[in-house]
């Protein structure tokens, strides 16, 4: 194991952690309609579980509405049932051709709960970053036992710490953006 390999693995893990956090934060409803609301909803489409976006056109006509237009009109009831079963906190209404999800305005209490949820997700991401750093530092210590010079190992540990700080700033920025989005009325 050389320094470049160890740092590369740590950097990959940290990049994946930040990407996962951003995906998770995109699924947290912030008062504005988004097609991401339906990410976890799957529909039984001829025997296989398919995401709603795979059986219908999902659009956001305005800031408070998500419009779902199934390609097969027979799927309306199935999609409605899937949305209700997914328990995303929205009640679908259909007009025979499309389904509308109207997002109610968030209360101040609900906004604070969403910020707490966002903070918890960010903390989980920070823990993952620290685990990646710990694994890299252990790899450097193991490499020293296998013949890596100690000063190279110490430099590697310093670079690992710098990586952690860089990705921690990315997490802080993602949290600040999401908090601002949630608290904006």
N, C-alpha and C positions, 0 to 999 in steps of 0.2 A: 504494500500500500504506500503510495506516495502522497505528498501534500495536495497535489492537484486533484487526485481521485477522491480523497476524503472531503475536501472542500466542495467538489462538484456534487457529491452525494448529499451533503448538508444543504447546499444551495437548492438542489432539486426538491428536497423535502420541504424546505421553507417556501419555495415558489408554489408548490402544490397546496400547502396549507393556506396561503393567502388567496389562491384561486378558489379553494373550497369555501373559505369564509365569504368571499364576494358572492358566490352562488347562493350561499345560505342567507346572506343579508338581502339579496334580491327577492327572496321568497317571503320576507317579512313585509306585511302590508303596511304601507305608510300613509294611508289616506287617499292616495292617488291610485286610480285604476291601472292595472298592469296585467299583461298576458301571463306573467310569472305566477299569478295567483293560482292558476290551474296546473302548475307544474307537477304536483303530486297526485292529480286526479286521473285515474285510468278508467276506461270504458270497456265492457265486454263486447268486442266487435267480432262477430262470427266465431266465437270460441277462443279468441286470444285477447289478453289485456293490452289495450292500446291507449296512449295518452290522448286527451281530448283534441289536442292540436293535430293528431293523426287522422281524425275522423271528421273534423270540422275546421272552418275558417274562424280563427279567434282574433278579434280586433278590439281596439279601444277608441270608440267614436268621440268620447269626451273624458274629462278627468274623473268622473264618478261612475262610468259605465263600462262593462266588458260585454261585447256582443259575440255570441257564438252562433255561427250559421253552419249546421251540419250539411255535408255533401249528400247524405242519404236522409231524406225527411223522416224515415222510419226510426232514426236514431235519436230523435228529440227526447222521447220518454227515457231512454236508456241513459243519455247524457245528464238529464235532469236528476235522475236517481243517483247516478255516480257522484254528482256535485253534492247532493244532500248527504250521501253516505260518507263522503270525504270529510265532512264536518269542518269546512273552511270558514264557517260563520256567515255565509251568504245564502240567500234564498233565490233560486232561479225562477224567472217568470217567462213563459213562452207565448208566442202569438200564432203558433202553428207552423211557422217557417224558421224562426230563430229564437234563441234563448238570450235573455238579458239578465246580467248580474249587476245590480245597483249597489254601490258601496255606500253605506251610511257614513256620515261624518264621524270622525273619531272623537270620543270624549277626552278630556284632559287626563283622567285616570287611565284610560286605555293607552293614550300616548306614552305616559310614564311607564306603564307595564311593557310596552314595546321597546322603549329605550333600555329597560332592565334586561329584556330578552336579548337585545342587540349587544349589550355590555357583556352578558354571559357568553354569548357566541364568540365575542372578541377575546375574552379571557381563555376560552378553550383553545383558540388559535394560538395565543401566546404560550400556553402550556405545551402545545405541539412544537412550537419553535424552540422552546427551551429543551425539549426532549431531543430534537435534532442536534442542537448544540452539544448536549451532554454526550450523545452517541459519537459525535465527531471528536470531542475531547478524549473520550475513552479510546477511540481508534488511534489517535495520535500517541497516547500513552502506550498502547499495545505496539505501535510501530517503533517506538523508542526501544522497547525490549527486543524487537527484531532487527535492530541495527540502524534506525534512523537517528541522525544527530539530534541532540537535545535542543539546540538553538533553533533548528528547523521545526521541531515539534512545537516549541513555544511560539514561534512566528505563526504557525498554523492555528494554534489556539487563539492567538490574537485576531487573526483574520476571521476565524469562526465567530468570535465575539462581535466583530464589525458587521458580519453578515446578519447576526441576530438583531443588532441595532437597526440596520437598514430595513429589515422586514418588519420589525416592531413599529417603525415609523409608518410603514404602509398600512399596518393594521390600525394604528391610531387615526390615520387619514380616512380609512374606510369607515371607522366608527363615527368620526366627526361628521362626515357626509351623510351617513344614515341618520344620525341623531338630528341633524339640521332638517333633513327630509321629513322625519317623523313629527318634529315639533312645529313645522311650518303649517299654519292653519289655512 
